[in-house]
């Protein structure tokens, strides 16, 4: 991250459901990044767990997309910085 960003740059981190982005923020904080923020609940949110729900198992609970915020699966590579898996 330090090759791409300065420790005081504002960095927003998002993943599908929020777990990986939370870990990324913890690692960035340990590396002395001071303005790194997680998009809570991620892009797609959590799966519905209610056994009686028609939506059981689907990611229609919370998250960026389910809040009605603008989204697309077609990302502009110039605007995204993906960290390689370790």
Phi and psi in radians as a Rosetta constraint file:
Dihedral C 1 N 2 CA 2 C 2 CIRCULARHARMONIC -1.183 0.35
Dihedral N 2 CA 2 C 2 N 3 CIRCULARHARMONIC -0.308 0.35
Dihedral C 2 N 3 CA 3 C 3 CIRCULARHARMONIC -1.316 0.35
Dihedral N 3 CA 3 C 3 N 4 CIRCULARHARMONIC -0.437 0.35
Dihedral C 3 N 4 CA 4 C 4 CIRCULARHARMONIC -1.808 0.35
Dihedral N 4 CA 4 C 4 N 5 CIRCULARHARMONIC -0.596 0.35
Dihedral C 4 N 5 CA 5 C 5 CIRCULARHARMONIC -2.252 0.35
Dihedral N 5 CA 5 C 5 N 6 CIRCULARHARMONIC 2.684 0.35
Dihedral C 5 N 6 CA 6 C 6 CIRCULARHARMONIC -1.517 0.35
Dihedral N 6 CA 6 C 6 N 7 CIRCULARHARMONIC 2.650 0.35
Dihedral C 6 N 7 CA 7 C 7 CIRCULARHARMONIC -1.021 0.35
Dihedral N 7 CA 7 C 7 N 8 CIRCULARHARMONIC -0.366 0.35
Dihedral C 7 N 8 CA 8 C 8 CIRCULARHARMONIC -1.804 0.35
Dihedral N 8 CA 8 C 8 N 9 CIRCULARHARMONIC 0.107 0.35
Dihedral C 8 N 9 CA 9 C 9 CIRCULARHARMONIC -1.164 0.35
Dihedral N 9 CA 9 C 9 N 10 CIRCULARHARMONIC 2.591 0.35
Dihedral C 9 N 10 CA 10 C 10 CIRCULARHARMONIC -1.411 0.35
Dihedral N 10 CA 10 C 10 N 11 CIRCULARHARMONIC 2.132 0.35
Dihedral C 10 N 11 CA 11 C 11 CIRCULARHARMONIC -2.222 0.35
Dihedral N 11 CA 11 C 11 N 12 CIRCULARHARMONIC 2.208 0.35
Dihedral C 11 N 12 CA 12 C 12 CIRCULARHARMONIC -1.837 0.35
Dihedral N 12 CA 12 C 12 N 13 CIRCULARHARMONIC 2.296 0.35
Dihedral C 12 N 13 CA 13 C 13 CIRCULARHARMONIC -2.116 0.35
Dihedral N 13 CA 13 C 13 N 14 CIRCULARHARMONIC 2.321 0.35
Dihedral C 13 N 14 CA 14 C 14 CIRCULARHARMONIC -2.465 0.35
Dihedral N 14 CA 14 C 14 N 15 CIRCULARHARMONIC 2.513 0.35
Dihedral C 14 N 15 CA 15 C 15 CIRCULARHARMONIC -2.325 0.35
Dihedral N 15 CA 15 C 15 N 16 CIRCULARHARMONIC -2.935 0.35
Dihedral C 15 N 16 CA 16 C 16 CIRCULARHARMONIC -1.096 0.35
Dihedral N 16 CA 16 C 16 N 17 CIRCULARHARMONIC -0.900 0.35
Dihedral C 16 N 17 CA 17 C 17 CIRCULARHARMONIC -2.131 0.35
Dihedral N 17 CA 17 C 17 N 18 CIRCULARHARMONIC -0.093 0.35
Dihedral C 17 N 18 CA 18 C 18 CIRCULARHARMONIC 1.917 0.35
Dihedral N 18 CA 18 C 18 N 19 CIRCULARHARMONIC -0.332 0.35
Dihedral C 18 N 19 CA 19 C 19 CIRCULARHARMONIC -1.213 0.35
Dihedral N 19 CA 19 C 19 N 20 CIRCULARHARMONIC -0.845 0.35
Dihedral C 19 N 20 CA 20 C 20 CIRCULARHARMONIC -1.195 0.35
Dihedral N 20 CA 20 C 20 N 21 CIRCULARHARMONIC -0.647 0.35
Dihedral C 20 N 21 CA 21 C 21 CIRCULARHARMONIC -1.190 0.35
Dihedral N 21 CA 21 C 21 N 22 CIRCULARHARMONIC -0.587 0.35
Dihedral C 21 N 22 CA 22 C 22 CIRCULARHARMONIC -1.107 0.35
Dihedral N 22 CA 22 C 22 N 23 CIRCULARHARMONIC -0.743 0.35
Dihedral C 22 N 23 CA 23 C 23 CIRCULARHARMONIC -1.112 0.35
Dihedral N 23 CA 23 C 23 N 24 CIRCULARHARMONIC -0.710 0.35
Dihedral C 23 N 24 CA 24 C 24 CIRCULARHARMONIC -1.084 0.35
Dihedral N 24 CA 24 C 24 N 25 CIRCULARHARMONIC -0.730 0.35
Dihedral C 24 N 25 CA 25 C 25 CIRCULARHARMONIC -1.128 0.35
Dihedral N 25 CA 25 C 25 N 26 CIRCULARHARMONIC -0.708 0.35
Dihedral C 25 N 26 CA 26 C 26 CIRCULARHARMONIC -1.066 0.35
Dihedral N 26 CA 26 C 26 N 27 CIRCULARHARMONIC -0.737 0.35
Dihedral C 26 N 27 CA 27 C 27 CIRCULARHARMONIC -1.184 0.35
Dihedral N 27 CA 27 C 27 N 28 CIRCULARHARMONIC -0.668 0.35
Dihedral C 27 N 28 CA 28 C 28 CIRCULARHARMONIC -1.159 0.35
Dihedral N 28 CA 28 C 28 N 29 CIRCULARHARMONIC -0.693 0.35
Dihedral C 28 N 29 CA 29 C 29 CIRCULARHARMONIC -1.099 0.35
Dihedral N 29 CA 29 C 29 N 30 CIRCULARHARMONIC -0.710 0.35
Dihedral C 29 N 30 CA 30 C 30 CIRCULARHARMONIC -1.118 0.35
Dihedral N 30 CA 30 C 30 N 31 CIRCULARHARMONIC -0.478 0.35
Dihedral C 30 N 31 CA 31 C 31 CIRCULARHARMONIC -1.588 0.35
Dihedral N 31 CA 31 C 31 N 32 CIRCULARHARMONIC 0.240 0.35
Dihedral C 31 N 32 CA 32 C 32 CIRCULARHARMONIC 1.266 0.35
Dihedral N 32 CA 32 C 32 N 33 CIRCULARHARMONIC 0.467 0.35
Dihedral C 32 N 33 CA 33 C 33 CIRCULARHARMONIC -1.367 0.35
Dihedral N 33 CA 33 C 33 N 34 CIRCULARHARMONIC 2.292 0.35
Dihedral C 33 N 34 CA 34 C 34 CIRCULARHARMONIC -1.861 0.35
Dihedral N 34 CA 34 C 34 N 35 CIRCULARHARMONIC -0.200 0.35
Dihedral C 34 N 35 CA 35 C 35 CIRCULARHARMONIC -2.275 0.35
Dihedral N 35 CA 35 C 35 N 36 CIRCULARHARMONIC 0.737 0.35
Dihedral C 35 N 36 CA 36 C 36 CIRCULARHARMONIC -1.753 0.35
Dihedral N 36 CA 36 C 36 N 37 CIRCULARHARMONIC 2.293 0.35
Dihedral C 36 N 37 CA 37 C 37 CIRCULARHARMONIC -2.280 0.35
Dihedral N 37 CA 37 C 37 N 38 CIRCULARHARMONIC 2.503 0.35
Dihedral C 37 N 38 CA 38 C 38 CIRCULARHARMONIC -1.671 0.35
Dihedral N 38 CA 38 C 38 N 39 CIRCULARHARMONIC 2.419 0.35
Dihedral C 38 N 39 CA 39 C 39 CIRCULARHARMONIC -1.416 0.35
Dihedral N 39 CA 39 C 39 N 40 CIRCULARHARMONIC 1.858 0.35
Dihedral C 39 N 40 CA 40 C 40 CIRCULARHARMONIC -1.045 0.35
Dihedral N 40 CA 40 C 40 N 41 CIRCULARHARMONIC 2.447 0.35
Dihedral C 40 N 41 CA 41 C 41 CIRCULARHARMONIC 1.242 0.35
Dihedral N 41 CA 41 C 41 N 42 CIRCULARHARMONIC -0.007 0.35
Dihedral C 41 N 42 CA 42 C 42 CIRCULARHARMONIC 1.236 0.35
Dihedral N 42 CA 42 C 42 N 43 CIRCULARHARMONIC -2.947 0.35
Dihedral C 42 N 43 CA 43 C 43 CIRCULARHARMONIC -1.344 0.35
Dihedral N 43 CA 43 C 43 N 44 CIRCULARHARMONIC -0.833 0.35
Dihedral C 43 N 44 CA 44 C 44 CIRCULARHARMONIC -1.781 0.35
Dihedral N 44 CA 44 C 44 N 45 CIRCULARHARMONIC -0.187 0.35
Dihedral C 44 N 45 CA 45 C 45 CIRCULARHARMONIC 1.390 0.35
Dihedral N 45 CA 45 C 45 N 46 CIRCULARHARMONIC -2.836 0.35
Dihedral C 45 N 46 CA 46 C 46 CIRCULARHARMONIC -1.687 0.35
Dihedral N 46 CA 46 C 46 N 47 CIRCULARHARMONIC 2.789 0.35
Dihedral C 46 N 47 CA 47 C 47 CIRCULARHARMONIC -1.358 0.35
Dihedral N 47 CA 47 C 47 N 48 CIRCULARHARMONIC 2.541 0.35
Dihedral C 47 N 48 CA 48 C 48 CIRCULARHARMONIC -1.286 0.35
Dihedral N 48 CA 48 C 48 N 49 CIRCULARHARMONIC 2.274 0.35
Dihedral C 48 N 49 CA 49 C 49 CIRCULARHARMONIC -1.889 0.35
Dihedral N 49 CA 49 C 49 N 50 CIRCULARHARMONIC -0.093 0.35
Dihedral C 49 N 50 CA 50 C 50 CIRCULARHARMONIC -1.139 0.35
Dihedral N 50 CA 50 C 50 N 51 CIRCULARHARMONIC 2.051 0.35
Dihedral C 50 N 51 CA 51 C 51 CIRCULARHARMONIC -1.036 0.35
Dihedral N 51 CA 51 C 51 N 52 CIRCULARHARMONIC -0.490 0.35
Dihedral C 51 N 52 CA 52 C 52 CIRCULARHARMONIC -1.528 0.35
Dihedral N 52 CA 52 C 52 N 53 CIRCULARHARMONIC -0.168 0.35
Dihedral C 52 N 53 CA 53 C 53 CIRCULARHARMONIC -1.397 0.35
Dihedral N 53 CA 53 C 53 N 54 CIRCULARHARMONIC 2.431 0.35
Dihedral C 53 N 54 CA 54 C 54 CIRCULARHARMONIC -1.065 0.35
Dihedral N 54 CA 54 C 54 N 55 CIRCULARHARMONIC -0.495 0.35
Dihedral C 54 N 55 CA 55 C 55 CIRCULARHARMONIC -1.598 0.35
Dihedral N 55 CA 55 C 55 N 56 CIRCULARHARMONIC 0.163 0.35
Dihedral C 55 N 56 CA 56 C 56 CIRCULARHARMONIC -0.893 0.35
Dihedral N 56 CA 56 C 56 N 57 CIRCULARHARMONIC 2.262 0.35
Dihedral C 56 N 57 CA 57 C 57 CIRCULARHARMONIC 1.517 0.35
Dihedral N 57 CA 57 C 57 N 58 CIRCULARHARMONIC -0.141 0.35
Dihedral C 57 N 58 CA 58 C 58 CIRCULARHARMONIC -1.679 0.35
Dihedral N 58 CA 58 C 58 N 59 CIRCULARHARMONIC 2.603 0.35
Dihedral C 58 N 59 CA 59 C 59 CIRCULARHARMONIC -1.540 0.35
Dihedral N 59 CA 59 C 59 N 60 CIRCULARHARMONIC 1.322 0.35
Dihedral C 59 N 60 CA 60 C 60 CIRCULARHARMONIC -2.149 0.35
Dihedral N 60 CA 60 C 60 N 61 CIRCULARHARMONIC 0.297 0.35
Dihedral C 60 N 61 CA 61 C 61 CIRCULARHARMONIC -1.992 0.35
Dihedral N 61 CA 61 C 61 N 62 CIRCULARHARMONIC 2.121 0.35
Dihedral C 61 N 62 CA 62 C 62 CIRCULARHARMONIC 0.951 0.35
Dihedral N 62 CA 62 C 62 N 63 CIRCULARHARMONIC -2.888 0.35
Dihedral C 62 N 63 CA 63 C 63 CIRCULARHARMONIC 1.533 0.35
Dihedral N 63 CA 63 C 63 N 64 CIRCULARHARMONIC 2.813 0.35
Dihedral C 63 N 64 CA 64 C 64 CIRCULARHARMONIC -0.980 0.35
Dihedral N 64 CA 64 C 64 N 65 CIRCULARHARMONIC -0.948 0.35
Dihedral C 64 N 65 CA 65 C 65 CIRCULARHARMONIC -1.081 0.35
Dihedral N 65 CA 65 C 65 N 66 CIRCULARHARMONIC -0.766 0.35
Dihedral C 65 N 66 CA 66 C 66 CIRCULARHARMONIC -1.273 0.35
Dihedral N 66 CA 66 C 66 N 67 CIRCULARHARMONIC -0.230 0.35
Dihedral C 66 N 67 CA 67 C 67 CIRCULARHARMONIC -1.477 0.35
Dihedral N 67 CA 67 C 67 N 68 CIRCULARHARMONIC 0.003 0.35
Dihedral C 67 N 68 CA 68 C 68 CIRCULARHARMONIC 1.420 0.35
Dihedral N 68 CA 68 C 68 N 69 CIRCULARHARMONIC 0.253 0.35
Dihedral C 68 N 69 CA 69 C 69 CIRCULARHARMONIC -1.397 0.35
Dihedral N 69 CA 69 C 69 N 70 CIRCULARHARMONIC 2.729 0.35
Dihedral C 69 N 70 CA 70 C 70 CIRCULARHARMONIC -1.104 0.35
Dihedral N 70 CA 70 C 70 N 71 CIRCULARHARMONIC 2.407 0.35
Dihedral C 70 N 71 CA 71 C 71 CIRCULARHARMONIC -2.724 0.35
Dihedral N 71 CA 71 C 71 N 72 CIRCULARHARMONIC 2.820 0.35
Dihedral C 71 N 72 CA 72 C 72 CIRCULARHARMONIC -2.787 0.35
Dihedral N 72 CA 72 C 72 N 73 CIRCULARHARMONIC 2.691 0.35
Dihedral C 72 N 73 CA 73 C 73 CIRCULARHARMONIC -1.518 0.35
Dihedral N 73 CA 73 C 73 N 74 CIRCULARHARMONIC -0.214 0.35
Dihedral C 73 N 74 CA 74 C 74 CIRCULARHARMONIC -1.583 0.35
Dihedral N 74 CA 74 C 74 N 75 CIRCULARHARMONIC 1.545 0.35
Dihedral C 74 N 75 CA 75 C 75 CIRCULARHARMONIC -1.458 0.35
Dihedral N 75 CA 75 C 75 N 76 CIRCULARHARMONIC 2.495 0.35
Dihedral C 75 N 76 CA 76 C 76 CIRCULARHARMONIC -1.479 0.35
Dihedral N 76 CA 76 C 76 N 77 CIRCULARHARMONIC 1.958 0.35
Dihedral C 76 N 77 CA 77 C 77 CIRCULARHARMONIC -0.996 0.35
Dihedral N 77 CA 77 C 77 N 78 CIRCULARHARMONIC -0.400 0.35
Dihedral C 77 N 78 CA 78 C 78 CIRCULARHARMONIC -1.244 0.35
Dihedral N 78 CA 78 C 78 N 79 CIRCULARHARMONIC -0.345 0.35
Dihedral C 78 N 79 CA 79 C 79 CIRCULARHARMONIC -1.860 0.35
Dihedral N 79 CA 79 C 79 N 80 CIRCULARHARMONIC 0.039 0.35
Dihedral C 79 N 80 CA 80 C 80 CIRCULARHARMONIC -2.146 0.35
Dihedral N 80 CA 80 C 80 N 81 CIRCULARHARMONIC 2.394 0.35
Dihedral C 80 N 81 CA 81 C 81 CIRCULARHARMONIC -2.094 0.35
Dihedral N 81 CA 81 C 81 N 82 CIRCULARHARMONIC 1.896 0.35
Dihedral C 81 N 82 CA 82 C 82 CIRCULARHARMONIC -1.685 0.35
Dihedral N 82 CA 82 C 82 N 83 CIRCULARHARMONIC 2.303 0.35
Dihedral C 82 N 83 CA 83 C 83 CIRCULARHARMONIC -1.517 0.35
Dihedral N 83 CA 83 C 83 N 84 CIRCULARHARMONIC 2.217 0.35
Dihedral C 83 N 84 CA 84 C 84 CIRCULARHARMONIC -1.070 0.35
Dihedral N 84 CA 84 C 84 N 85 CIRCULARHARMONIC 2.521 0.35
Dihedral C 84 N 85 CA 85 C 85 CIRCULARHARMONIC -1.130 0.35
Dihedral N 85 CA 85 C 85 N 86 CIRCULARHARMONIC 2.589 0.35
